Amino acid sequence: MKNIRNTIFSTSGNWPAAISRLTLGFILLPHGAQKLLGLFGGMGFANTMQYFTGVVHLPWLIGFIVIVIEFAGSILLIMGWATRIIAALIIPLFIGIIITHHWQAGFFMDWFGTNPKGFEGFEFDLLMIGLAISLVISGGGRFSVDHRYLNTPEK
């Protein structure tokens, strides 16, 4: 059990991991707040769930998990708690976003609103996946809960 704990929560406390963790967390948080709370021009929980189940045709549980990962997961990432687990959940989340929405729009983001399909490309999603993969490998880094409280030597 200690080996699993050490594998999941260990981190060297380095700066690059902290920068990746905070970047991923702070970019993902507004997206989660749009879906859960309706902030930043978002639809809020009920309308987002209706969109996920009615338009995208996701099972309600998957829609709920998406909202929880984006909102609560981003907060946990910013804190640096269970960084590897949260980052590992973000990878399939963004793969799913690519498959259900962004693949059909092509690679590039639609900066000027010219995509006739109305979707963004998947370049942003690949960046998020890349940051998440780096955190699965490195852990939370400096100033993370994982490093501060869970990376203590065994006595």
C-alpha positions in Angstrom: 0.0 0.0 0.0 2.9 2.4 0.8 4.4 1.7 -2.7 1.1 2.7 -4.4 0.9 5.8 -2.3 4.4 6.7 -3.1 4.0 6.1 -6.8 0.8 8.2 -7.0 1.8 11.1 -4.8 5.5 11.3 -5.1 7.0 14.4 -6.8 10.4 15.9 -6.8 9.2 19.4 -6.0 10.6 20.9 -9.2 9.5 24.2 -10.8 8.6 22.8 -14.3 6.1 20.4 -12.9 4.6 23.2 -10.8 4.3 25.5 -13.8 2.7 22.8 -15.8 0.2 22.0 -13.0 -0.8 25.6 -12.4 -1.1 26.3 -16.2 -3.3 23.3 -16.7 -5.4 24.0 -13.6 -5.9 27.7 -14.3 -6.8 27.1 -18.0 -9.2 24.4 -17.1 -10.9 26.1 -14.2 -12.9 28.7 -16.3 -14.1 26.0 -18.6 -15.4 24.0 -15.6 -16.9 27.2 -14.1 -18.8 27.8 -17.3 -20.3 24.3 -17.2 -21.1 24.1 -13.5 -21.8 27.7 -12.4 -22.6 29.5 -15.7 -19.7 31.9 -15.2 -17.6 33.4 -18.1 -20.6 33.2 -20.4 -21.3 29.5 -19.7 -24.6 27.7 -19.7 -24.5 26.5 -16.1 -25.1 23.0 -14.9 -28.6 22.2 -16.0 -28.2 23.6 -19.5 -24.8 22.0 -20.0 -26.2 18.6 -18.9 -29.1 19.1 -21.4 -26.5 19.9 -24.1 -24.4 16.9 -23.3 -27.3 14.5 -23.2 -29.5 16.0 -25.9 -27.1 17.4 -28.5 -23.9 15.5 -28.0 -25.8 12.3 -26.9 -23.5 11.5 -24.0 -24.9 9.4 -21.2 -25.8 11.7 -18.2 -23.1 10.1 -16.1 -20.4 10.9 -18.6 -21.7 14.5 -18.9 -21.6 14.8 -15.1 -18.1 13.4 -14.9 -16.9 15.9 -17.5 -18.2 18.8 -15.4 -16.7 17.4 -12.2 -13.3 16.8 -13.8 -13.2 20.3 -15.3 -14.3 22.1 -12.2 -13.2 20.1 -9.2 -10.3 18.6 -11.0 -8.9 22.0 -11.9 -9.1 23.2 -8.3 -7.4 20.0 -7.1 -4.7 20.6 -9.7 -4.1 24.1 -8.6 -3.7 22.9 -5.1 -1.6 20.0 -6.3 -3.6 17.3 -4.6 -3.5 13.9 -6.3 -2.0 15.5 -9.4 -1.2 12.3 -11.2 -4.7 11.0 -10.8 -6.4 14.2 -11.9 -4.0 14.6 -14.8 -4.7 11.0 -15.8 -8.5 11.8 -15.9 -7.9 14.9 -18.0 -6.3 12.8 -20.8 -9.4 10.8 -21.7 -11.5 13.9 -21.2 -9.7 15.8 -23.9 -9.5 12.8 -26.2 -13.3 12.6 -25.9 -13.6 16.3 -26.6 -11.5 15.8 -29.8 -13.6 12.9 -30.9 -17.0 14.4 -30.2 -16.4 18.0 -31.3 -13.1 19.2 -32.5 -11.8 16.6 -34.9 -14.3 17.5 -37.6 -13.1 21.2 -37.5 -9.5 20.2 -38.2 -6.3 21.0 -36.4 -6.3 24.8 -36.0 -8.4 26.8 -33.6 -10.9 29.1 -35.3 -9.6 32.5 -34.1 -11.7 34.5 -36.4 -15.0 32.5 -36.4 -14.6 31.4 -40.1 -15.1 27.7 -39.6 -18.5 26.9 -41.2 -19.0 23.9 -38.9 -18.8 26.3 -35.8 -16.3 24.2 -34.0 -12.7 24.8 -32.8 -9.9 22.7 -34.0 -8.1 20.3 -31.7 -4.7 22.0 -31.2 -5.7 23.4 -27.8 -6.9 19.9 -26.8 -3.5 18.4 -27.7 -1.8 21.0 -25.5 -4.0 20.1 -22.6 -3.3 16.4 -23.2 0.5 17.1 -23.4 0.5 19.1 -20.1 -1.6 16.3 -18.4 0.8 13.6 -19.7 3.8 15.5 -18.3 2.0 15.7 -14.9 1.3 12.0 -14.9 5.0 11.5 -15.3 6.3 14.2 -13.0 3.7 14.7 -10.3 2.7 18.1 -8.9 6.1 19.7 -8.3 6.9 22.5 -6.0 4.2 24.0 -3.8 1.8 21.1 -4.3 -0.1 19.4 -1.6 1.4 16.1 -2.9 4.9 17.5 -2.3 4.3 19.3 1.0 2.2 16.7 2.9 2.4 13.4 1.2 6.0 13.3 0.1 7.4 12.9 3.6 10.0 10.2 4.4 8.8 7.0 6.0 9.8 6.6 9.7 
